[in-house]
Amino acid sequence: MKEVSEMLFKYFTSSEVFKKEMNERLFPVYASEAKEFPFAVYNIGEVPYLTKDARSFPITLSLCYEPESYLSAIDFADKMKELIEGMRNAEWMSSQTVFDDENQYMYVNINFNVIQ
């Protein structure tokens, strides 16, 4: 999982599309409330031995925005879909907008798999 985490961080933070919107605000698993909006958080799972030689790593990438930034969030989610579809060994799965009532921000969850 560490290899996939490092690959994701490098891939996204070296992308001009990502950096223009998020700079390098990409965090594994958790970001404190003190983070500047927008920012992204990713979670990695693992499904061992999808085939004899490959494992699947389900990824959720959460794009976090202030509640008033809905259109910016979904526009960037569309750009991220294209970026993920261009990633070697990645498979786009789905996306969904969510409002976090407790923390008062919205996010778009993007789900995809990395096969290695």
Backbone torsions as a table, in degrees:
resi	resn	phi	psi	omega
1	MET	NA	-32.6	-179.8
2	LYS	-60.6	-41.5	179.8
3	GLU	-61.7	-41.8	179.4
4	VAL	-67.7	-41.2	178.0
5	SER	-60.0	-46.3	179.1
6	GLU	-64.2	-39.7	179.2
7	MET	-63.9	-44.7	179.7
8	LEU	-61.5	-46.9	-178.7
9	PHE	-60.1	-46.7	-179.1
10	LYS	-64.6	-45.4	-177.7
11	TYR	-60.7	-50.7	-176.2
12	PHE	-71.6	-44.5	-176.5
13	THR	-74.4	-11.6	174.3
14	SER	-95.3	-3.9	178.9
15	SER	-83.9	128.8	177.4
16	GLU	-62.1	-36.7	178.5
17	VAL	-60.5	-47.3	-179.5
18	PHE	-67.2	-48.0	-176.1
19	LYS	-63.6	-34.5	179.5
20	LYS	-61.5	-37.3	-177.7
21	GLU	-91.2	-42.8	-170.6
22	MET	-111.4	-7.9	-168.9
23	ASN	57.9	-123.4	175.2
24	GLU	-114.9	27.8	-179.0
25	ARG	-82.1	74.6	178.5
26	LEU	-130.2	121.5	-172.9
27	PHE	-127.7	140.7	174.7
28	PRO	-78.4	130.3	170.3
29	VAL	67.7	-46.9	-169.0
30	TYR	-147.9	143.9	171.1
31	ALA	-132.3	131.9	-179.2
32	SER	-65.5	161.5	-179.3
33	GLU	-64.1	-17.1	-177.2
34	ALA	-77.6	-3.2	-178.5
35	LYS	-68.7	145.6	177.4
36	GLU	-79.6	136.5	176.3
37	PHE	-79.5	152.0	-14.4
38	PRO	-77.9	160.7	174.4
39	PHE	-149.2	167.6	-178.4
40	ALA	-128.9	146.3	178.3
41	VAL	-130.4	139.4	177.3
42	TYR	-126.4	148.7	176.2
43	ASN	-125.0	142.2	-178.2
44	ILE	-123.4	135.6	170.5
45	GLY	-116.2	-179.1	177.1
46	GLU	-146.7	133.4	173.2
47	VAL	-115.6	101.6	-172.9
48	PRO	-67.7	141.9	171.0
49	TYR	52.7	62.0	171.6
50	LEU	-57.3	-41.5	169.9
51	THR	-131.9	-177.5	-179.9
52	LYS	-57.4	-33.6	-174.1
53	ASP	-114.1	1.3	-173.2
54	ALA	-136.1	147.5	174.2
55	ARG	-118.8	154.3	177.0
56	SER	-107.2	134.5	177.4
57	PHE	-117.0	100.3	176.5
58	PRO	-69.8	129.5	-177.8
59	ILE	-118.7	137.5	166.7
60	THR	-117.2	120.0	176.5
61	LEU	-107.7	118.9	-179.5
62	SER	-105.0	120.6	178.0
63	LEU	-96.9	112.1	-170.3
64	CYS	-103.6	130.1	-175.5
65	TYR	-137.2	160.5	170.2
66	GLU	-66.1	152.0	-174.3
67	PRO	-58.5	-29.7	-177.8
68	GLU	-77.7	-2.0	-173.0
69	SER	-105.3	32.1	-176.4
70	TYR	-55.8	-49.1	-177.2
71	LEU	-64.8	-38.1	175.8
72	SER	-63.1	-41.1	-178.3
73	ALA	-64.4	-46.7	-177.6
74	ILE	-73.9	-29.7	174.8
75	ASP	-64.2	-45.1	179.4
76	PHE	-67.6	-35.2	177.0
77	ALA	-60.2	-39.4	176.7
78	ASP	-62.4	-40.9	177.7
79	LYS	-66.3	-37.3	179.4
80	MET	-68.4	-34.1	176.4
81	LYS	-58.7	-46.3	178.1
82	GLU	-62.1	-41.0	179.8
83	LEU	-64.1	-42.1	179.6
84	ILE	-68.2	-40.9	178.6
85	GLU	-63.5	-23.8	177.2
86	GLY	-86.8	-3.9	-178.9
87	MET	-79.1	135.0	176.9
88	ARG	-64.2	132.9	176.9
89	ASN	67.1	23.4	177.6
90	ALA	-111.5	149.7	-179.1
91	GLU	-134.2	111.5	178.5
92	TRP	-63.5	137.3	179.2
93	MET	-115.2	-58.7	-175.6
94	SER	-167.3	170.9	171.5
95	SER	-145.1	157.8	-178.1
96	GLN	-156.6	137.3	173.9
97	THR	-88.9	143.1	-177.0
98	VAL	-141.7	143.5	172.5
99	PHE	-109.2	127.7	178.0
100	ASP	-93.9	98.4	-175.7
101	ASP	-64.1	-37.4	-177.8
102	GLU	-65.5	-44.2	-177.4
103	ASN	-97.9	-4.9	177.4
104	GLN	58.9	49.6	170.6
105	TYR	-143.2	162.7	178.5
106	MET	-112.7	156.2	176.8
107	TYR	-148.4	159.4	174.6
108	VAL	-114.5	119.6	174.7
109	ASN	-88.0	127.6	176.5
110	ILE	-114.9	123.1	-177.9
111	ASN	-110.7	129.6	177.4
112	PHE	-152.8	164.4	178.8
113	ASN	-113.3	143.5	169.6
114	VAL	-112.9	127.4	-179.8
115	ILE	-106.1	124.7	178.0
116	GLN	-138.5	NA	NA
